[in-house]
Each structure stands twice: as structure tokens, then as C-alpha cells.
Amino acid sequence: MAAIRSFFADRGVLEVETPLLSAATATAPHLQSFKTQCRSVPGHHLYLQTSPESAMKRLLAAGSGPIFQICKAFRESEQGALHNPEFTLLEWYRPGFSAAALMTETEALLERLLRLGPMRRFTYGEAFRKYANIDPFAVSTPSLQEYVVRALGIAPQTATSLERDACLDLILSRRIQPALHRRPTWLCEFPGSQAQLARILEGSPPVADRFELFIAGVELANGYCELTDSKEQRQRFLGDLAVRRRLGLPQVPVDTRLLRALEHGLLEECSGIALGVDRLVMLSAGEAHLEAVLPFPISRA
């Protein structure tokens, strides 16, 4: 923690602290939030944050300049070798930085902490073509469903119920990530449907200006050039809620405070990244399971 704070102090990045409880939460269907009872607020409900992203963007829109935060985050139904429902995140934002510039800064931080050496950079499409012999942008959804049955052993009845991005995520986690074990690797330019809160790069096909870092086959960090268009962000939130309804997932409030901050147009072009601190410690210690480095994992909380 001291080394991380020293790194950002040397670079003039301000440490901030934002609330863990909020009236809104992440709408992304793959993220499930803890909902709390709070009698002192209208509606009596607040959500434990899945990340500090929304609040940090509000600070950026208010003119904070470059900022970072080390905090707890919470995601329900996430438990396993690399997951704990309560975990520690390092998140930082760099106004004026491109994706490439923020990846380079992340490499500098990890070189100080882990002495990793040079890292590779692949596009999402290059990685799928190299390690799965698939063009993820051209292959049909039925072909993807057939692939996960044939190559990954997914039951046919399960595969036919999977949407396109779910198939791609399975191939990424089971076929591509293990192939990235030998050398730290960045994947960038994800499908536009996986943009989350990232801007879309024009092209054919359009791709998300998003990047993820894998070390020893473990996803350590996820970042992107931030979407600053409030109308587009609202449409994405509403799209997420439609998917949640279709999948029978709980509906959650849209973050109207973030949308209002974006409407003012004061959030300049910037890139941000979230890095899992518990996974960082795990890798540093040469362990393969988070429980080895958590003083009190959820099973003993």
C-alpha cells in the first residue's frame, strides 16, 4: 500500500475517498450488488458499491484532475479461488491520457511492485484468432455455441441458451486466459457490446476502447477510455436494465447523479483503470488462491 501511494505521489495524482454506500449502483447484468436497509434515506435502500467508478467520475467532472483511490468494493455471488464478495480495488483516472498511455503507466507501477519486465499487447481479435482459431467479430452465434460444446465441454442444452457475449466470455476465460500464463499480456479493443462505460472506436467492426491485463493467466486490471456522452451513457444504462428484465435479474436504479455530471460536459477525455489489490498481493506472494492472502476471507468473516 505504501509503495502504491508513493508511486502516485511521485506523479502528482491526488488520493481521494468516495462513499461505499450509494442510492444507485452498477447496471451491468454480470454485476450483482448488495442492497442494504437504511431508514434515514428515502426508499430505505442503499447499495454497497461494486467499484468507486461513478463517484470518481463525478469528482473528475467537478475538476479534480488526476485521482486515485484504494478502497473496498462488494459484489454478491462472487466467491472462489480468485473472488471474494468483499475485496480491495485500486482505481485511478488520468485526464488527457489515451488507452496506450494508461497501459504504459500501469506497467511502470507493476514494474516497481513486481519486477515483471516487458508486457505484450494483443487486440481481442488477435488473441481469439491465435489461441482459439476464431474471429470473434465475424463468427455467428450458433457457431460460438457449437464451439463451447465441442471445445469446452459445455452441455448442448446450456450452450443453446447462451447469448453471444456469454459464449465469448467462456472462450476467453477457458481457452485464451490459460494461454496467457507465461508472459504478462494486455488485451485491448473488445467488442462494442462489451464496452461497459467505455467509448466506442469508429471502424469496421466498431470496438470498445477497453483494455485488460492478464498476469499468470489471472485478470488483474480492467480499464478504458471513458465515455463522456450523457445521452449515450443513459441509453447503455437502459439497455442493461432491459437485459436484466429478460434474464430475470433484479432491477436497480440508474445513476442519475452521474448522468447529470456528464450532462454539464465538464468531464474531459480521460482514461481510467481498476486493479484488484488482493490479486496483486496473491501474485506477489506466488499463491494461486485469494484465501492465502486474505486475513479473513468471507468463509471466516
N, C-alpha and C positions, 0 to 999 in steps of 0.2 A: 504494500500500500504506500509506503514511504517513497519507494522508487517510482511508482506511477505518479504520485503527486509532484515529485521533484522534476520528472520529465516535463509535465505540463507547466510548472512554474518557470522552467528554463525557457519555454516557448511563449510565455505571456498569455496562457489560456486560463481563464477565470474558473475557479471551482464554485459550483452553485449547489443549492439544495431545494428540491421541489416536493410537494406533498405526495405521500404514498396513497392517500385516500382521495377519490375524486367522484364527482357526480356522473361522469362519463367514463367509458373505458374502450379498449380496442374492439373494433367491429369485426376484424378478420375472423372468418369461420374456424380457423385452426387454433385460435386462442380462446381459452375459456377462463373467465375471471372469477375471483372470489367476490361474492356480494355480501355486504355487511348491513347490519341494522344500526341506524344512528338516529335516535329520536329528536336530536337537535336540528335536523335539516328537513326541508320539505320533501315529502315522499318517504322519509325514514330510511333511505338506502344510499350507501356509498360503495364504491368498488376499490379493491386493492389493485394498484396499477401493475399491468403486465410489463411496462417499461416507463421510464420518465419522459418519453419522446414528446408527447403532446405538450406538457408543461414547459419543457426546454425550448420548444419551438415558439411558444408564447413569449418566453424571455428574449429569444432571438428577434422576434418581431418588434419587441419593445426597445431594441437597440443594445442588447447586452454585449455584442461582439462574440468572439470565440469563447466557448464554455465547455466544461466537462463536469461529470458527476459520477461518484461511486455510491451506489445505493442498493437496497433490497428491492426485488421485484417478485411478483407472485403469479403463478399460472396453475390453475386447477387441473387435475388429471394428468400431470406430468411427473412421472416418477420412474426411475430406472437407473441404469449404470451411468447415464450422462444427464439425468434430470432429477431435480428436487423441486417440489412445489414452491418453496421459498429459496431464492438464490440471489447472488450478488452480481450486479451489472456495472460495467464501466461504459459510459456513453459520452461521446463528445461530438461537437459540431464546429465546423470551420467555414465561416462565410468566405466566399471567393475561391474556395478550393474545388477543383474538379475531382472526379472519382479517382483518377490516377494519382493526384497529389495526396489525397487522403490515404490511399493504399500505401504510398511511399512513407507517409508519416507513421502509419501503423507498423510498418516494417521496422522503422527506426526505434519505436517503443519496444517491440518484441526482441530486437537485437540487443537492446540494453538489458531486458529482463531474462531472456532465454538463450541468447547467443545462437540464433537459428541459422544465420547465413542467408544466401540468396534464395528468393522465392520465385516460383513460376507463376505466370499469368495465362490462363486459358479463358476463352469465351465459353459460355454454357454450351453452345452448339459444337465447338471443337471437342469439348470433353465427352459429350454424348457420342459423337462420331468416332472418337478414338477408343473409348472404353466400352461402349455398348453397341457400336455399329448402327446407330440410329441418328437420323436428322430430326431433332425434336420439334422443329418448326414445320416440317413437311409431312411427317408420318401421320396417318389417320388415327383417330381414337380407337377404332376396333383393332387396328394393328398393335397399338400400345397395350390394349387389354390382352391380346393374344401373347404379346411378349412377356408380360408379367406372369402369365400362366406357365409358359414354356421355360423361361429363363429363371424365374424367381420362385416358382412353385406355389403361386397363389391359386386358390381354388377357383375353378371356372365360374361358379355362381357368384363368387365375391368379385372377381375381376370384371364381370359384365356390369356390376353396379358402380364401378369406379369411374369418376369423371377424369377428363384428360390430365389436369394438373396433379390429381392424386396418383395416377399412373407414373407421371414423370417424377414425382417425389419419391415413389418407391424405387424406381430405377436409379435415381441419384443416390439414395441412401444405401441401397443394397449392392449396386454394381459399380458405381463411379467412386463414391467415397472410399471404399476399401482400396481402390486402385491408386488413391492419392496418398497412401500411407507413407511412402518413402521420402517425400520431399514436401515442405510447405507450399501450398498452392492456392492461388486466388482463382475463383470462377466469377465471371462478370457477364453482363448483358443477358440477363434472364428473360424468359418470355414475358411479353407485356401483361399477360394475365396474372403474373406473379409480381407485379410492381409494388404491391402494398402501398407505401406512401412515397414511392419514387417517381421521378419524372420519366416520361417515355421518350426515347430517342427516335427521331424520324428515320425511316428506312424501310426496306422490304426483306424480312418482316420487321415491324416496329418492335423494339426490345426495351426492357426496363434498364435504366442506368443504375443498376444494382450490382453489388459485389459481395461475395462471401469468402472467408478464409478458412481453409482446412489444414490442420496440422496433425500428423499421425492418423489421418483419416477421421479426425474429430472436427466438426464445425465449431470454430472458435469465435467468429465475428461475422456480423451481417451489417452492411451499410449501403448507402445510396446517395445520389444527388437528389435533394429534396424537392418534392412537388410544392410549388408556391401558389398555384392557381386554386382559389377557394371554390369556384364552381365545379372544377374537375374533382377536387377532393370531396365535395358534398356528394357528387354522383357515385364516387367509389364507395363512400360510406353506405349509401342507399343500396348499391349493388351488393355489398356484403350482407346487409340485412335481408335482402331477397334470397340470397343463398342460404342464410341461416333458417329462414322460414321453410325453404324447400327441404332442408336436411333435418328439420325438427329441432334445431338448436335454440337456446334461449335468445330472445331479443334483448338488445342493450341500447342505451341512449347514445345518440350521435353527439360527438363532442362539438357543441355549438360555439363554445368559447374559442377553440382553436380555429374554427371557420371564421369567426369574427376577426380574429387576429390576422388571418390570411387576407380577408377582405380589404383591410387597410392598405395592403400592398407594400408593407414595410419589411417583410421577410425577404432579404436579398438572396440571390443564388448562393447556395451553400451545400456542403456535403456533411453527412453525419454517419456515425458508426456505433454499434453496440457490441461489446466484447464480454463474454462470460468469464468473470473473475474466478469462479470456482473451477471451471475447466482449465483456466490458465494455471492455477495452482496445481491441479491434478497433473497436467502435462509437465510442469516444472519438477514435480516430485517423482515423475516416472511411474505414476499409477494409472490404472485403467478404469477405475470406478470412483465416482464422486464421494461415496461414503468414506473413502480412505482419507479424504482431506477436509471433510466437514466435521466440526466438533460435535454437532448434534443434527444428524440428518432427520428427515421427517419421522422415521421409524422410532427415533429416540427423543423427539421434541417434547 
